Amino acid sequence: MQKKKSLILLTNNYPSDYGDTSFIKTEVAILSQLYSSVYIFRFAKNDNFMDIPMPKNVVLFELGLNGKAHILIKGIFNSTSLIKTFQLLRQEYQLLTKLAHLKNLIFATLCGRYFSSKINNLTKKSDQSYDLYAFWGIGSGYSIPWVHHDLLRKTWIRLHGGDLYIDRQQGYIPYRKAIFSAVDVIVPISKQGENYLSTTYAAYNIQTKLFTNYLGSVDYGIPTLPIKTDAAFVIVSCSSVIKLKRVGLIFQSIYLASQSSQIIWHHFGDGSDMPDLRSLVQNTPVSINLQIFFHGQVSHGKVLEFYQENHVDLFINLSETEGIPVSIMEAISFNIPTLATNVGGVGEIINQDFGTGLLIPSNSSAEYICNRILLLQTLTNLYPRDYWSKHFNKIINMNKLVTYLNI
């Protein structure tokens, strides 16, 4: 009798209505049609957000961890092999060069031990065969070295930005070799990411495991809006307000541009640097040509609703580092040109030759960025949705991954 085919999916937030849920929910809709059951192991639990509805055969198997004390207790007291843990720690110890690395290793070990114990308990069921898909290379993805792979049919892992580039994690991401050795396929979300993996981990012989697959975004269509009568140039940014996102630089650049153009700026997102951003705005002389709206942390649906109901002339992203932001994919799917820094894989989606917008050096000054904003007000040959349709349609790209994996 043939065993039922089930999937174990490791997420960070899904199905909570924030974080990676906007990326994953479409993938779950597709995968749930290919497997008899999909078991979700969520890493982070946040009681401030409700869970979104899931397909009937999708089960939230692990509710997620909540706080450092929870991680410590669960990471120590579980059924995962201590011998295996010591073997893995011995391999990793030689890579540690600073205290921050040790802290990261301890965190990864506790997370990996706990989630693998839950996964291994599930895969003991003999009436099903299991595939394992880690959407991230950190968090619950740290479980991979401890998972009983002899009970799995196939294992693959996606890598994005913070879980890919070691400079984003102070020069060290735990268990890279153990994870890469254990999985069947490594799925970077950009060609630049694939090149980075090939060169950084050349000694691990992972080249044959690499398969680039753009995340993509869902097609929400282009809304039919009334003819724009307001002369103001509408700019949107959407990100956490933290150092690497440089939202303060966005403000400074837009402020300079407002000296010669009417501009309305909407920012979606919040974060630890929000007080500094508000102080910067309040302590800058008022520009009569500039209106600013801080929407704070809102649901993904609210951002999409804004695009569907409002004229937007430009999306801007000035991050210091990125994979390929889904926020940019969504913007160009609504035919919104984008101004973005040339970091990570952003150059694979934004380029004037692609008709998607302008790419600028990551060290650009506010004055230079201001000039690019003003230039974009004059360009009439940009139609970003065309490029999105060919390269960043979520359904098409997910089907490519399914075909490659032979699910």
C-alpha positions as CSV (number, residue, x, y, z in Angstrom):
1,M,0.0,0.0,0.0
2,Q,1.5,3.3,-1.1
3,K,2.2,5.8,1.7
4,K,0.5,9.2,1.7
5,K,2.8,12.0,0.7
6,S,3.0,14.8,3.2
7,L,5.0,18.0,3.5
8,I,6.7,19.5,6.6
9,L,7.0,23.3,6.0
10,L,9.2,25.4,8.3
11,T,8.2,29.0,8.5
12,N,9.0,32.1,10.6
13,N,5.6,33.6,11.1
14,Y,3.0,31.9,8.8
15,P,0.1,31.6,9.3
16,S,0.2,34.7,11.6
17,D,-1.0,37.7,9.6
18,Y,2.4,39.4,9.4
19,G,6.0,38.7,8.4
20,D,6.6,36.0,5.9
21,T,2.9,35.0,5.6
22,S,2.5,37.4,2.6
23,F,5.3,35.4,0.9
24,I,4.3,31.9,1.9
25,K,0.5,31.8,1.7
26,T,0.4,31.4,-2.1
27,E,3.0,28.7,-1.9
28,V,0.9,26.9,0.6
29,A,-2.1,27.1,-1.6
30,I,-0.2,25.4,-4.4
31,L,1.6,22.8,-2.2
32,S,-1.6,21.8,-0.4
33,Q,-2.9,20.5,-3.7
34,L,0.2,18.3,-4.2
35,Y,0.3,16.7,-0.7
36,S,-2.2,14.9,1.3
37,S,-1.2,16.9,4.4
38,V,1.0,19.9,5.0
39,Y,2.4,20.3,8.6
40,I,3.4,23.9,9.5
41,F,6.2,24.4,12.1
42,R,6.1,28.1,12.9
43,F,9.2,29.6,14.6
44,A,8.0,32.8,16.2
45,K,4.7,33.2,18.0
46,N,3.1,36.7,18.3
47,D,-0.2,36.9,20.1
48,N,-0.8,40.4,18.6
49,F,-1.6,38.9,15.2
50,M,-4.4,36.5,14.2
51,D,-3.8,33.5,12.1
52,I,-5.1,33.6,8.5
53,P,-7.3,30.8,7.2
54,M,-5.4,27.8,5.7
55,P,-6.4,25.1,3.3
56,K,-8.2,22.2,5.0
57,N,-5.3,19.8,4.8
58,V,-2.8,22.2,6.3
59,V,-2.1,21.8,10.0
60,L,-0.3,24.2,12.3
61,F,1.7,21.5,14.0
62,E,3.9,23.8,16.1
63,L,2.6,27.0,17.5
64,G,6.1,28.7,17.7
65,L,8.4,29.9,20.4
66,N,7.8,33.0,22.4
67,G,10.7,34.7,24.1
68,K,14.3,33.8,25.2
69,A,13.2,31.8,28.3
70,H,10.9,29.6,26.2
71,I,13.7,28.9,23.7
72,L,16.1,28.0,26.4
73,I,13.8,25.6,28.2
74,K,12.5,23.9,25.0
75,G,16.0,23.8,23.5
76,I,17.5,22.0,26.4
77,F,14.8,19.6,27.5
78,N,13.8,17.6,24.5
79,S,14.5,14.2,22.9
80,T,17.2,15.2,20.4
81,S,20.4,13.3,20.6
82,L,23.1,14.9,22.9
83,I,25.8,12.9,21.1
84,K,24.8,14.4,17.8
85,T,24.7,17.8,19.4
86,F,28.2,17.5,20.7
87,Q,29.5,16.3,17.3
88,L,27.9,19.3,15.6
89,L,29.2,21.7,18.2
90,R,32.8,20.4,17.8
91,Q,32.6,21.1,14.0
92,E,31.3,24.6,14.5
93,Y,33.6,25.6,17.4
94,Q,36.6,26.3,15.1
95,L,34.6,28.8,13.1
96,L,33.9,31.1,16.1
97,T,36.0,34.3,16.2
98,K,34.0,36.6,18.5
99,L,31.5,36.4,21.4
100,A,28.6,37.3,19.1
101,H,29.3,34.1,17.1
102,L,29.1,32.0,20.3
103,K,25.8,33.6,21.2
104,N,24.5,32.9,17.7
105,L,25.6,29.3,17.9
106,I,23.9,28.7,21.2
107,F,20.7,30.2,19.9
108,A,20.9,28.1,16.7
109,T,21.6,24.9,18.7
110,L,18.7,25.4,21.1
111,C,16.3,26.1,18.2
112,G,17.6,23.3,16.1
113,R,17.4,20.8,18.9
114,Y,13.8,21.7,19.8
115,F,12.3,21.8,16.3
116,S,14.1,18.7,15.2
117,S,12.6,16.8,18.2
118,K,9.1,17.8,17.1
119,I,9.8,17.0,13.4
120,N,11.3,13.6,14.2
121,N,8.4,12.7,16.4
122,L,6.1,13.4,13.5
123,T,8.0,11.5,10.9
124,K,7.9,8.3,13.0
125,K,4.4,7.8,11.6
126,S,4.8,4.9,9.2
127,D,1.7,5.6,7.1
128,Q,3.1,8.7,5.4
129,S,6.2,9.7,3.5
130,Y,7.5,13.2,4.1
131,D,9.2,16.0,2.3
132,L,10.7,18.9,4.3
133,Y,10.8,22.5,3.1
134,A,12.5,25.2,5.1
135,F,11.5,28.6,3.9
136,W,14.4,30.2,5.8
137,G,18.0,29.1,6.5
138,I,17.8,30.3,10.1
139,G,15.2,30.0,12.9
140,S,13.4,26.7,12.6
141,G,15.7,26.0,9.6
142,Y,18.4,25.3,12.1
143,S,16.7,22.0,12.8
144,I,17.9,20.4,9.6
145,P,21.2,18.9,11.0
146,W,19.3,17.0,13.7
147,V,16.4,15.8,11.6
148,H,16.3,12.1,10.7
149,H,16.7,12.4,7.0
150,D,16.4,8.7,6.5
151,L,12.7,9.2,7.2
152,L,12.4,12.0,4.6
153,R,11.9,11.6,0.9
154,K,13.3,15.0,-0.1
155,T,14.5,18.2,1.6
156,W,15.0,21.7,0.3
157,I,15.7,25.1,1.7
158,R,15.2,28.7,0.5
159,L,17.8,31.4,1.2
160,H,16.9,35.1,1.0
161,G,19.1,37.8,2.5
162,G,19.6,37.8,6.3
163,D,19.8,34.0,6.2
164,L,22.2,34.0,3.2
165,Y,24.9,36.7,3.6
166,I,27.2,36.2,6.5
167,D,28.0,39.9,6.8
168,R,24.3,40.4,7.8
169,Q,25.0,38.1,10.8
170,Q,28.4,39.5,12.0
171,G,30.4,37.2,9.8
172,Y,28.9,33.9,10.9
173,I,25.8,31.8,10.3
174,P,25.8,28.5,12.3
175,Y,25.6,25.0,10.8
176,R,26.1,26.1,7.2
177,K,28.1,23.0,6.3
178,A,25.8,20.6,8.2
179,I,22.7,22.1,6.6
180,F,24.0,22.2,3.1
181,S,25.2,18.6,3.4
182,A,21.8,17.4,4.6
183,V,19.5,19.0,2.1
184,D,18.9,17.9,-1.5
185,V,18.3,21.3,-3.0
186,I,19.3,24.8,-2.0
187,V,17.1,27.5,-3.5
188,P,18.5,31.1,-3.5
189,I,16.0,33.7,-4.5
190,S,18.4,35.6,-6.8
191,K,21.1,34.8,-9.3
192,Q,23.4,37.0,-7.2
193,G,22.6,34.8,-4.3
194,E,23.5,31.7,-6.2
195,N,26.9,33.2,-7.2
196,Y,27.5,34.2,-3.6
197,L,26.9,30.6,-2.4
198,S,29.0,29.1,-5.2
199,T,32.0,31.3,-4.3
200,T,31.6,31.5,-0.5
201,Y,31.0,27.8,0.0
202,A,33.0,26.4,-2.8
203,A,34.7,23.9,-0.5
204,Y,31.3,22.4,0.4
205,N,30.7,21.2,-3.2
206,I,27.1,22.5,-3.3
207,Q,27.0,23.7,-6.9
208,T,24.9,20.8,-8.1
209,K,22.4,21.5,-5.4
210,L,21.7,25.1,-6.3
211,F,18.5,26.2,-8.1
212,T,17.7,29.9,-8.3
213,N,14.0,30.6,-8.0
214,Y,12.6,34.1,-7.8
215,L,10.0,34.4,-5.1
216,G,7.7,36.5,-7.2
217,S,4.4,38.1,-6.1
218,V,0.8,37.5,-6.7
219,D,-1.0,39.1,-9.7
220,Y,-3.5,41.6,-8.2
221,G,-4.0,43.3,-11.6
222,I,-3.9,47.0,-12.3
223,P,-6.7,49.0,-10.9
224,T,-8.8,51.3,-13.0
225,L,-8.5,54.6,-11.3
226,P,-9.9,58.1,-12.1
227,I,-7.6,60.3,-14.1
228,K,-5.1,61.9,-11.8
229,T,-5.8,65.6,-11.3
230,D,-3.4,66.3,-8.4
231,A,0.0,67.7,-9.5
232,A,1.8,66.1,-6.6
233,F,4.3,63.3,-7.3
234,V,3.3,60.3,-5.0
235,I,6.1,58.2,-3.6
236,V,5.7,55.1,-1.5
237,S,8.2,53.2,0.6
238,C,7.5,50.0,2.6
239,S,9.9,48.5,5.1
240,S,10.9,48.2,8.7
241,V,12.3,51.4,10.1
242,I,15.7,50.1,11.1
243,K,19.2,51.1,10.3
244,L,19.8,48.9,7.2
245,K,16.6,50.2,5.5
246,R,17.8,53.8,5.6
247,V,14.4,55.4,5.7
248,G,16.0,58.6,7.0
249,L,17.9,58.8,3.8
250,I,14.6,58.4,1.9
251,F,13.2,61.4,3.8
252,Q,16.3,63.5,3.2
253,S,16.3,62.8,-0.5
254,I,12.5,63.4,-0.9
255,Y,12.9,66.6,1.1
256,L,15.5,67.9,-1.3
257,A,13.3,67.0,-4.3
258,S,10.4,68.8,-2.8
259,Q,12.3,72.1,-3.1
260,S,11.4,72.0,-6.8
261,S,8.4,69.6,-7.0
262,Q,5.2,68.9,-5.1
263,I,5.6,65.5,-3.4
264,I,3.5,63.3,-1.2
265,W,5.4,60.5,0.6
266,H,3.7,57.5,2.2
267,H,5.7,55.1,4.4
268,F,4.4,51.7,5.5
269,G,6.2,50.1,8.3
270,D,7.6,50.6,11.8
271,G,10.7,49.7,13.8
272,S,13.3,50.6,16.4
273,D,14.5,53.7,14.5
274,M,11.0,55.3,14.1
275,P,11.6,57.8,17.0
276,D,14.8,59.0,15.3
277,L,13.0,59.3,12.0
278,R,10.2,61.3,13.5
279,S,12.7,63.5,15.2
280,L,14.6,64.1,11.9
281,V,11.4,65.1,10.2
282,Q,10.3,67.4,13.0
283,N,13.7,69.1,13.2
284,T,13.9,69.8,9.5
285,P,12.5,73.1,8.2
286,V,9.0,72.6,6.8
287,S,8.7,72.3,3.0
288,I,5.4,73.6,1.7
289,N,5.7,71.2,-1.2
290,L,6.0,68.0,0.9
291,Q,3.3,66.0,2.6
292,I,4.3,63.0,4.7
293,F,2.1,60.1,5.9
294,F,3.5,57.5,8.3
295,H,1.1,54.6,8.2
296,G,3.0,52.4,10.8
297,Q,2.9,48.6,10.9
298,V,-0.1,47.5,8.8
299,S,-1.3,44.2,7.4
300,H,-0.1,43.2,4.0
301,G,-3.7,43.6,2.7
302,K,-3.7,47.3,3.7
303,V,-0.6,48.0,1.5
304,L,-2.2,46.2,-1.4
305,E,-5.5,48.1,-0.8
306,F,-3.5,51.4,-1.0
307,Y,-2.1,50.4,-4.4
308,Q,-5.5,49.4,-5.6
309,E,-7.2,52.7,-4.6
310,N,-4.5,55.3,-5.1
311,H,-2.2,56.7,-7.8
312,V,1.4,56.0,-7.0
313,D,4.1,57.4,-9.1
314,L,7.2,55.9,-7.6
315,F,8.3,53.2,-5.1
316,I,11.6,53.8,-3.4
317,N,14.0,51.4,-1.5
318,L,17.4,52.5,-0.3
319,S,18.4,49.4,1.8
320,E,22.1,48.8,2.5
321,T,21.6,45.1,1.7
322,E,18.8,43.0,0.3
323,G,17.9,39.7,-1.4
324,I,15.2,40.8,-3.9
325,P,12.5,42.6,-1.9
326,V,9.0,41.3,-2.4
327,S,7.9,44.9,-1.8
328,I,9.6,45.8,-5.1
329,M,8.0,42.9,-6.9
330,E,4.6,44.0,-5.7
331,A,5.1,47.6,-6.7
332,I,6.2,46.8,-10.2
333,S,3.2,44.3,-10.5
334,F,1.0,47.4,-10.1
335,N,3.1,49.1,-12.8
336,I,4.8,51.4,-10.3
337,P,8.4,52.4,-11.3
338,T,11.0,51.9,-8.6
339,L,14.2,53.7,-7.5
340,A,16.4,51.3,-5.6
341,T,20.0,50.7,-4.5
342,N,22.1,48.2,-6.3
343,V,22.5,45.7,-3.5
344,G,22.0,41.9,-3.4
345,G,19.9,40.8,-6.3
346,V,18.0,44.1,-6.7
347,G,19.8,44.7,-10.1
348,E,17.9,41.6,-11.4
349,I,14.6,43.4,-11.1
350,I,15.3,47.1,-11.3
351,N,17.0,48.7,-14.3
352,Q,16.1,51.3,-16.8
353,D,16.8,48.8,-19.6
354,F,14.1,46.5,-18.1
355,G,11.6,49.4,-18.0
356,T,11.2,49.0,-14.3
357,G,13.0,52.1,-12.9
358,L,16.4,53.3,-11.9
359,L,19.2,51.5,-10.1
360,I,21.6,53.6,-8.0
361,P,24.9,52.9,-6.2
362,S,24.4,51.9,-2.6
363,N,26.5,54.8,-1.4
364,S,24.5,57.5,-3.2
365,S,24.1,60.8,-1.4
366,A,20.7,62.5,-0.7
367,E,21.6,65.0,-3.4
368,Y,22.2,62.3,-6.0
369,I,19.0,60.4,-5.1
370,C,17.0,63.7,-5.3
371,N,18.2,64.1,-8.8
372,R,17.1,60.6,-9.7
373,I,13.7,61.2,-8.2
374,L,13.3,64.4,-10.4
375,L,14.6,62.4,-13.4
376,L,12.0,59.7,-12.9
377,Q,9.3,62.4,-13.0
378,T,10.2,63.0,-16.7
379,L,10.6,59.4,-17.9
380,T,7.7,58.1,-20.0
381,N,9.1,54.8,-21.3
382,L,8.8,52.8,-18.1
383,Y,6.2,49.9,-18.0
384,P,7.4,47.8,-15.0
385,R,4.5,45.3,-15.1
386,D,5.8,43.8,-18.4
387,Y,9.0,42.7,-16.8
388,W,7.2,41.5,-13.7
389,S,4.9,39.4,-15.8
390,K,7.9,37.6,-17.5
391,H,10.0,37.1,-14.4
392,F,8.3,37.7,-11.1
393,N,4.8,36.2,-11.3
394,K,4.5,34.1,-8.1
395,I,2.3,31.3,-9.6
396,I,4.6,30.8,-12.6
397,N,7.8,30.8,-10.5
398,M,6.3,28.4,-7.9
399,N,5.3,26.0,-10.6
400,K,8.9,26.1,-12.0
401,L,10.2,25.1,-8.5
402,V,7.6,22.3,-8.2
403,T,8.6,21.0,-11.6
404,Y,12.3,21.1,-10.8
405,L,11.8,19.3,-7.5
406,N,9.6,16.7,-9.2
407,I,7.1,16.8,-6.3
